[in-house]
Amino acid sequence: MNRETREVVVLGGGISGLTVAWELKKAGIDVCLLEKANAVGGCTRSEKRDGFLLEKGPFNVIVRDPSFETLLDDVADDANVVSASKEAKLRYIYRSSALHTVPTNPIAMLTTKMLSPSARMRMLRGLFISKRCGASEETMEQVATRRIGREATDTIVSAAISGIFSGDIAKLSLSACFPSVGAIDQNARSLIAYGLKSALTKKKKRAPRWRGMVSLDQGLGALTHQLGEKLGEDCIKGASVQSLTHNESGFTIAYDCDGDSHTIHARRVVLAVPVEVAQRLLQPLLPNAAEHLSPIKSASLAVLNLAFRRSDVAHPLRGFGFLVPRNEPEFPLMGVLWANSIFPHHAPSDQQLLRVFIGGARDPNAVMLSDSELIERAQLGLRDILSITGQPTLTDIVRYAPAIPQYHKGHRERIAKFRKELAKLPGLFAAGNYLDGVSLNDCVRVGAKCAADIRIELEQDLTSPQQKTESPCPVG
């Protein structure tokens, strides 16, 4: 049984944990990361196969945060940023057995065939003038219905949110999922007037280096892979954490790796694991903190990469792809991305690569289907709408159960209480997609903030009179 002592141990090697560990290592802090899988990255992984670039999870990112720019700079010697094609701005929604372009201006809103004439007028009127929110927290469904009407909510909003959270707008909290949009809902009667005023009075900020949707030439998984490589021996893969205990000198983590049991001691620990794992590890230490996490459930999801010969796909596939609203319950898919129409290097020139999403709130048990059942369901949904003939030339299936945490009503209050409980045990930190956002930008931002908090605490320790007289942290 091996025993080891580190200043900081990060549990979880997804993008959140990797960000924390790498930022600490860059600062010269003794850090170790434990990852259960045999590769880091969590769902942010990429694979090259037979001339295809297969994304296992996130497909693209819009760089909104300086912390994300910093990570991209850190891997710039090994991976290059690539921009999406201009055609990727075109997005579609499946409605009534057809694909409709998502309206992005008043004229398009008045002419779109995916909504009835009365629904178009209601949506447009709501953008110009509608009621602000009240004092109570509202779901996305409640806010959108109040602002733009029931039909537009069921069709456009439900499809868009499904593409982000794979969730149910009748349960998801607007203020938790999109705090900035929630702030607008509090302050603006006219959304269009608010947007114009903001554009005219907005202070100039440093423009991001990359605009719009981007990825990496080797896939987004190259980011997490390279961060793992940079951590080197400080990244232990195949480490399944069994327990987390606390004593006077810090924390002890028991984990299994390569068939053996190990322990590692640390002054500080970062929980960068899925919410379900965080709850399990916290239960013996901080049962109240674990209890605040218990209502947070995650949507399940199956992601299929399917390739077809271009000659077998009659649809031109110009654009990003399409999403499916909740008022199309019989359609078997959540959505489809046209991968190499967005990033041409994802497939050979004579092939078309499609990313198909099945499951989420509309079909929670889909991840239990066999590979053949999932492929059959995907082909059923694709055949007519994209005019596909022939069989796939490549298939790849990844199941995530759980996948995306659902920010239901009360989420922000639960997380605030959780953090208050966590603070009762000094040296214990949390990072992850169940806290303040599910996107890559959000996870990196939260991870970087966590690392900064640890650095501040360490600096305070160094200047503390008590720390100057303390002996080194003992093992065990």
C-alpha positions as CSV (number, residue, x, y, z in Angstrom):
1,M,0.0,0.0,0.0
2,N,1.6,3.3,-1.2
3,R,1.5,6.4,0.9
4,E,2.2,9.9,-0.4
5,T,1.8,13.5,0.7
6,R,0.9,16.4,-1.6
7,E,-0.1,20.0,-1.1
8,V,-3.2,19.8,-3.3
9,V,-5.0,16.7,-4.8
10,V,-7.5,17.3,-7.5
11,L,-10.1,14.5,-7.8
12,G,-11.4,14.3,-11.4
13,G,-9.6,14.7,-14.7
14,G,-12.3,16.4,-16.8
15,I,-11.8,19.9,-18.1
16,S,-12.7,21.4,-14.7
17,G,-10.1,19.3,-12.8
18,L,-7.5,19.7,-15.4
19,T,-7.9,23.5,-15.4
20,V,-7.4,23.6,-11.6
21,A,-4.4,21.3,-11.6
22,W,-2.7,22.9,-14.5
23,E,-3.1,26.5,-13.1
24,L,-1.7,25.3,-9.8
25,K,1.2,23.5,-11.4
26,K,2.1,26.6,-13.5
27,A,2.2,28.6,-10.2
28,G,4.7,26.2,-8.8
29,I,2.3,24.5,-6.4
30,D,2.7,20.8,-5.5
31,V,-0.4,19.3,-7.1
32,C,-1.6,15.8,-8.1
33,L,-4.6,14.8,-10.1
34,L,-6.5,11.5,-9.8
35,E,-8.6,10.4,-12.7
36,K,-10.8,7.2,-12.7
37,A,-10.6,6.6,-16.4
38,N,-7.5,5.5,-18.3
39,A,-7.5,8.8,-20.2
40,V,-8.2,12.4,-19.0
41,G,-10.8,14.7,-20.5
42,G,-14.1,13.3,-19.2
43,C,-16.5,13.8,-22.1
44,T,-14.1,16.2,-23.8
45,R,-12.3,13.6,-25.9
46,S,-11.5,13.2,-29.6
47,E,-10.5,10.2,-31.7
48,K,-9.0,9.9,-35.2
49,R,-10.2,6.9,-37.1
50,D,-10.1,6.0,-40.8
51,G,-9.6,9.7,-41.9
52,F,-12.4,10.9,-39.6
53,L,-12.1,13.2,-36.5
54,L,-14.7,12.0,-34.0
55,E,-15.7,14.2,-31.1
56,K,-17.0,12.2,-28.2
57,G,-18.5,15.1,-26.4
58,P,-18.4,18.9,-26.9
59,F,-18.0,19.7,-30.6
60,N,-17.2,23.4,-30.7
61,V,-16.7,26.3,-28.3
62,I,-17.2,30.1,-28.4
63,V,-14.3,31.6,-26.5
64,R,-15.8,34.1,-24.0
65,D,-13.5,33.9,-21.1
66,P,-9.9,35.0,-20.7
67,S,-9.2,31.8,-18.8
68,F,-10.1,29.7,-21.8
69,E,-7.8,31.9,-24.0
70,T,-5.0,31.2,-21.5
71,L,-5.5,27.4,-21.8
72,L,-5.5,27.6,-25.6
73,D,-2.3,29.5,-25.4
74,D,-0.8,26.9,-23.2
75,V,-1.4,24.1,-25.8
76,A,-0.6,26.3,-28.8
77,D,2.6,24.4,-29.6
78,D,0.7,21.2,-30.0
79,A,-2.8,22.2,-31.3
80,N,-4.1,25.0,-33.5
81,V,-7.4,26.8,-33.2
82,V,-9.6,26.5,-36.3
83,S,-12.8,28.5,-37.1
84,A,-16.1,27.1,-38.2
85,S,-17.2,27.6,-41.8
86,K,-19.4,30.6,-42.5
87,E,-22.2,28.3,-43.4
88,A,-22.3,27.1,-39.8
89,K,-24.3,30.2,-38.9
90,L,-27.4,28.6,-40.6
91,R,-29.3,26.6,-38.0
92,Y,-32.5,24.6,-38.4
93,I,-35.4,23.3,-36.4
94,Y,-37.4,20.2,-37.3
95,R,-41.1,20.9,-37.4
96,S,-43.9,19.2,-39.2
97,S,-41.6,16.8,-41.2
98,A,-39.5,19.7,-42.6
99,L,-36.4,21.7,-41.6
100,H,-36.9,25.4,-41.0
101,T,-34.2,28.0,-40.7
102,V,-34.1,29.6,-37.2
103,P,-35.3,33.2,-37.6
104,T,-32.7,35.8,-36.6
105,N,-34.5,39.0,-37.6
106,P,-38.0,40.5,-37.6
107,I,-38.6,39.7,-41.3
108,A,-37.6,36.1,-40.8
109,M,-39.9,35.9,-37.7
110,L,-42.8,37.2,-39.7
111,T,-42.3,34.7,-42.6
112,T,-41.1,31.5,-40.9
113,K,-43.4,28.6,-41.7
114,M,-42.6,26.7,-38.5
115,L,-45.0,28.9,-36.6
116,S,-48.6,29.8,-37.2
117,P,-49.4,33.4,-38.3
118,S,-50.8,34.3,-34.9
119,A,-47.7,32.8,-33.1
120,R,-45.4,34.9,-35.3
121,M,-47.2,38.1,-34.4
122,R,-47.2,37.1,-30.7
123,M,-43.5,36.4,-30.7
124,L,-42.7,39.7,-32.5
125,R,-45.0,41.7,-30.3
126,G,-43.4,40.1,-27.2
127,L,-39.9,41.2,-28.3
128,F,-41.0,44.8,-28.6
129,I,-43.1,44.9,-25.4
130,S,-43.8,42.3,-22.7
131,K,-44.0,41.9,-19.0
132,R,-40.9,41.8,-16.8
133,C,-40.5,39.0,-14.2
134,G,-41.9,39.1,-10.7
135,A,-40.2,38.4,-7.5
136,S,-40.3,34.6,-7.7
137,E,-38.0,32.4,-9.6
138,E,-39.3,31.2,-12.9
139,T,-38.6,28.3,-15.3
140,M,-37.5,28.9,-18.8
141,E,-41.0,27.9,-20.0
142,Q,-42.6,30.4,-17.8
143,V,-40.3,33.3,-18.9
144,A,-40.5,32.4,-22.6
145,T,-44.2,32.0,-22.6
146,R,-44.7,35.3,-20.9
147,R,-42.3,37.0,-23.3
148,I,-43.0,35.4,-26.8
149,G,-46.0,33.2,-26.4
150,R,-46.7,29.5,-26.0
151,E,-46.2,28.2,-29.6
152,A,-42.8,29.9,-30.1
153,T,-41.7,28.6,-26.6
154,D,-42.7,25.1,-27.5
155,T,-41.0,25.2,-30.9
156,I,-38.0,27.5,-30.8
157,V,-37.0,27.8,-27.1
158,S,-37.5,24.1,-26.3
159,A,-35.3,23.1,-29.2
160,A,-32.6,25.5,-28.4
161,I,-32.4,24.6,-24.7
162,S,-32.5,20.9,-25.6
163,G,-29.3,21.5,-27.6
164,I,-27.6,23.0,-24.6
165,F,-28.9,21.2,-21.5
166,S,-30.7,18.2,-23.0
167,G,-33.4,19.2,-20.5
168,D,-37.0,20.2,-19.9
169,I,-37.7,23.9,-20.1
170,A,-40.7,23.3,-17.7
171,K,-38.2,22.5,-14.9
172,L,-35.0,24.4,-15.8
173,S,-34.5,27.7,-14.0
174,L,-33.7,30.7,-16.3
175,S,-31.8,32.6,-13.6
176,A,-29.6,29.5,-12.9
177,C,-29.0,28.5,-16.5
178,F,-28.5,31.9,-18.0
179,P,-28.0,34.5,-15.2
180,S,-27.3,37.4,-17.7
181,V,-30.6,36.7,-19.5
182,G,-32.4,36.5,-16.2
183,A,-31.0,40.0,-15.3
184,I,-32.4,41.3,-18.6
185,D,-35.8,39.8,-17.9
186,Q,-35.8,41.6,-14.6
187,N,-35.0,45.0,-16.1
188,A,-36.4,45.2,-19.6
189,R,-40.0,45.5,-20.8
190,S,-38.8,45.7,-24.4
191,L,-36.1,43.1,-25.3
192,I,-35.4,44.8,-28.6
193,A,-35.1,48.3,-27.0
194,Y,-32.9,46.8,-24.3
195,G,-30.6,45.3,-26.9
196,L,-30.3,48.5,-28.9
197,K,-29.6,50.5,-25.7
198,S,-27.0,48.0,-24.6
199,A,-25.3,48.1,-28.0
200,L,-25.2,51.9,-28.0
201,T,-23.9,52.3,-24.4
202,K,-21.8,49.2,-24.1
203,K,-18.3,50.0,-23.0
204,K,-15.6,48.6,-25.2
205,K,-14.0,45.5,-23.8
206,R,-10.9,43.6,-25.0
207,A,-12.1,41.7,-28.1
208,P,-11.5,37.9,-27.9
209,R,-8.8,36.7,-30.1
210,W,-11.1,34.2,-31.8
211,R,-14.6,35.1,-32.8
212,G,-17.5,32.8,-33.3
213,M,-17.4,29.0,-33.1
214,V,-14.0,27.4,-33.0
215,S,-12.4,24.1,-32.3
216,L,-8.8,22.6,-32.5
217,D,-7.3,21.0,-35.6
218,Q,-7.0,17.8,-33.6
219,G,-10.4,18.1,-31.9
220,L,-11.3,19.6,-28.6
221,G,-10.0,16.5,-26.9
222,A,-6.5,17.7,-27.8
223,L,-7.0,20.4,-25.2
224,T,-7.6,18.0,-22.4
225,H,-5.1,15.5,-23.7
226,Q,-2.3,18.1,-23.8
227,L,-3.2,19.4,-20.3
228,G,-2.8,15.8,-19.1
229,E,0.5,15.5,-20.8
230,K,1.7,18.7,-19.2
231,L,0.8,17.4,-15.8
232,G,3.0,14.4,-16.5
233,E,3.6,12.1,-13.5
234,D,1.4,14.4,-11.4
235,C,-1.6,13.0,-13.3
236,I,-2.5,9.5,-12.2
237,K,-5.0,7.8,-14.5
238,G,-7.0,4.7,-13.7
239,A,-7.3,5.9,-10.1
240,S,-10.7,5.0,-8.6
241,V,-11.3,7.1,-5.4
242,Q,-12.9,5.0,-2.7
243,S,-13.1,7.4,0.2
244,L,-12.1,10.8,1.4
245,T,-11.4,11.4,5.1
246,H,-10.3,14.4,7.2
247,N,-7.8,14.7,10.0
248,E,-5.9,17.4,11.8
249,S,-3.3,17.7,9.2
250,G,-5.5,17.6,6.1
251,F,-7.2,15.0,4.0
252,T,-6.5,11.3,3.1
253,I,-7.7,9.9,-0.1
254,A,-8.0,6.1,-0.6
255,Y,-8.0,4.9,-4.2
256,D,-7.5,1.8,-6.2
257,C,-5.2,1.7,-9.2
258,D,-3.8,-1.2,-11.3
259,G,-5.4,-3.6,-8.9
260,D,-3.7,-2.2,-5.8
261,S,-5.0,0.0,-3.0
262,H,-3.3,3.3,-2.3
263,T,-3.6,6.3,-0.1
264,I,-2.5,9.9,-0.6
265,H,-2.5,12.7,1.9
266,A,-3.1,16.4,1.0
267,R,-3.6,19.7,2.8
268,R,-6.2,20.6,0.3
269,V,-8.5,18.7,-1.9
270,V,-10.6,19.8,-5.0
271,L,-13.7,17.9,-5.8
272,A,-13.8,18.1,-9.6
273,V,-15.9,14.9,-10.0
274,P,-19.5,14.5,-11.3
275,V,-22.1,15.7,-8.9
276,E,-23.2,12.2,-8.0
277,V,-19.6,11.3,-7.0
278,A,-19.1,14.5,-5.1
279,Q,-22.3,13.7,-3.1
280,R,-21.0,10.2,-2.2
281,L,-17.6,11.4,-1.1
282,L,-19.0,14.3,1.0
283,Q,-21.7,12.2,2.8
284,P,-19.3,11.0,5.6
285,L,-17.6,14.4,5.9
286,L,-20.2,17.0,5.4
287,P,-23.6,15.4,5.2
288,N,-25.4,18.7,4.9
289,A,-23.3,19.7,1.9
290,A,-24.0,16.3,0.3
291,E,-27.7,16.9,1.0
292,H,-27.7,20.2,-0.9
293,L,-26.4,18.3,-3.9
294,S,-28.9,15.4,-3.8
295,P,-31.7,17.2,-5.7
296,I,-29.4,17.9,-8.7
297,K,-30.1,15.2,-11.3
298,S,-28.3,14.8,-14.6
299,A,-29.8,14.1,-18.0
300,S,-28.5,11.0,-19.9
301,L,-27.4,11.2,-23.5
302,A,-26.2,9.0,-26.3
303,V,-23.9,10.6,-28.9
304,L,-23.5,8.8,-32.3
305,N,-21.0,9.7,-35.0
306,L,-22.3,8.2,-38.3
307,A,-20.6,8.6,-41.6
308,F,-22.2,8.2,-45.1
309,R,-20.9,8.4,-48.6
310,R,-21.7,11.9,-50.0
311,S,-23.3,10.3,-52.9
312,D,-25.8,8.6,-50.5
313,V,-26.9,11.9,-49.0
314,A,-29.2,14.0,-51.2
315,H,-29.6,16.9,-48.8
316,P,-27.0,19.7,-49.3
317,L,-26.3,19.9,-45.6
318,R,-25.4,23.6,-45.7
319,G,-25.3,24.8,-42.1
320,F,-24.8,23.7,-38.5
321,G,-27.6,21.1,-38.3
322,F,-31.0,20.8,-36.7
323,L,-32.7,20.5,-33.3
324,V,-36.0,19.0,-32.4
325,P,-38.6,20.8,-30.2
326,R,-40.7,19.2,-27.6
327,N,-43.9,19.5,-29.7
328,E,-42.5,16.8,-32.0
329,P,-42.6,13.9,-29.5
330,E,-42.7,11.2,-32.2
331,F,-39.5,12.2,-33.8
332,P,-36.8,9.8,-32.5
333,L,-33.8,12.2,-32.2
334,M,-32.9,15.2,-30.2
335,G,-30.8,16.8,-32.9
336,V,-28.2,16.3,-35.6
337,L,-25.0,18.3,-36.3
338,W,-23.5,18.2,-39.8
339,A,-19.9,17.8,-38.6
340,N,-17.8,18.3,-41.7
341,S,-20.1,21.0,-43.0
342,I,-19.0,23.0,-39.9
343,F,-15.3,21.8,-39.7
344,P,-14.4,20.2,-43.1
345,H,-11.3,18.5,-41.7
346,H,-13.6,16.1,-39.6
347,A,-14.2,13.8,-42.6
348,P,-12.7,12.7,-46.0
349,S,-14.0,14.8,-48.9
350,D,-16.1,11.9,-50.2
351,Q,-17.9,11.3,-46.9
352,Q,-20.4,13.1,-44.7
353,L,-20.1,12.9,-40.9
354,L,-23.2,13.3,-38.8
355,R,-23.4,13.7,-35.0
356,V,-26.7,12.4,-33.7
357,F,-28.0,13.0,-30.2
358,I,-30.5,10.7,-28.6
359,G,-32.0,10.8,-25.1
360,G,-32.1,13.7,-22.8
361,A,-35.3,14.7,-21.1
362,R,-37.4,13.6,-24.0
363,D,-36.2,10.0,-23.7
364,P,-34.3,9.3,-20.4
365,N,-33.9,5.6,-21.1
366,A,-32.4,5.8,-24.5
367,V,-28.9,5.2,-23.2
368,M,-30.0,1.7,-22.3
369,L,-30.6,0.8,-25.9
370,S,-28.2,-1.5,-27.6
371,D,-25.8,-0.2,-30.3
372,S,-27.9,-1.7,-33.1
373,E,-31.1,-0.2,-31.6
374,L,-29.5,3.3,-31.4
375,I,-28.2,3.1,-35.0
376,E,-31.5,1.9,-36.2
377,R,-33.3,4.8,-34.5
378,A,-30.8,7.3,-35.9
379,Q,-31.2,6.0,-39.4
380,L,-35.0,6.1,-39.0
381,G,-34.8,9.8,-38.1
382,L,-32.2,10.7,-40.8
383,R,-33.5,8.7,-43.8
384,D,-36.4,10.9,-44.9
385,I,-35.4,14.3,-43.6
386,L,-31.9,14.2,-45.1
387,S,-32.8,11.8,-48.0
388,I,-30.1,9.3,-47.0
389,T,-29.8,6.0,-48.9
390,G,-27.3,3.3,-48.1
391,Q,-25.7,2.2,-44.8
392,P,-23.2,4.1,-42.6
393,T,-19.6,3.7,-43.6
394,L,-18.6,4.3,-40.0
395,T,-20.4,4.2,-36.7
396,D,-19.3,5.3,-33.2
397,I,-21.4,5.4,-30.1
398,V,-20.8,7.0,-26.7
399,R,-23.2,6.9,-23.8
400,Y,-23.3,9.4,-21.0
401,A,-25.4,8.4,-18.0
402,P,-25.3,10.8,-16.2
403,A,-24.4,13.5,-18.7
404,I,-25.5,17.1,-18.1
405,P,-26.6,18.4,-14.6
406,Q,-30.0,20.0,-14.7
407,Y,-30.3,23.4,-13.1
408,H,-33.9,23.2,-11.9
409,K,-35.7,25.8,-9.9
410,G,-33.9,26.5,-6.6
411,H,-30.4,25.5,-8.1
412,R,-28.7,28.8,-7.3
413,E,-29.9,28.7,-3.7
414,R,-28.8,25.1,-3.3
415,I,-25.3,25.9,-4.6
416,A,-25.1,28.9,-2.3
417,K,-26.0,26.7,0.7
418,F,-23.6,24.0,-0.6
419,R,-20.7,26.4,-0.7
420,K,-21.5,27.6,2.8
421,E,-21.4,24.1,4.1
422,L,-18.2,23.3,2.2
423,A,-16.5,26.3,3.8
424,K,-16.9,24.7,7.2
425,L,-14.1,22.3,6.3
426,P,-11.1,24.5,5.4
427,G,-9.0,23.1,2.5
428,L,-11.9,21.5,0.7
429,F,-12.9,23.0,-2.7
430,A,-15.2,22.2,-5.6
431,A,-15.2,22.7,-9.3
432,G,-17.4,21.2,-12.0
433,N,-20.3,21.6,-14.3
434,Y,-23.0,21.3,-11.6
435,L,-22.0,24.7,-10.0
436,D,-22.2,27.7,-12.3
437,G,-22.5,26.6,-15.9
438,V,-22.3,23.5,-18.1
439,S,-20.3,24.8,-21.0
440,L,-16.6,24.4,-21.5
441,N,-16.2,28.2,-21.0
442,D,-18.0,27.9,-17.7
443,C,-16.1,24.9,-16.5
444,V,-12.8,26.5,-17.3
445,R,-13.8,29.8,-15.6
446,V,-14.9,28.0,-12.4
447,G,-11.8,25.8,-12.5
448,A,-9.5,28.9,-12.9
449,K,-11.3,30.7,-10.0
450,C,-10.9,27.6,-7.8
451,A,-7.2,27.5,-8.5
452,A,-6.9,31.3,-7.8
453,D,-8.7,30.8,-4.4
454,I,-6.3,28.1,-3.5
455,R,-3.3,30.2,-4.4
456,I,-4.7,33.1,-2.2
457,E,-5.1,30.7,0.7
458,L,-1.6,29.4,0.3
459,E,-0.2,32.9,0.3
460,Q,-2.1,33.7,3.4
461,D,-0.8,30.6,5.1
462,L,2.8,31.6,4.3
463,T,2.3,35.0,5.9
464,S,0.5,33.6,8.9
465,P,2.5,33.6,12.2
466,Q,1.1,30.2,13.1
467,Q,2.2,28.7,9.8
468,K,5.8,30.0,10.3
469,T,6.1,27.8,13.4
470,E,4.3,24.7,12.1
471,S,6.2,21.6,11.2
472,P,5.8,20.1,7.7
473,C,2.6,18.3,7.0
474,P,3.0,14.7,8.3
475,V,2.2,11.6,6.2
476,G,-1.0,9.9,7.4
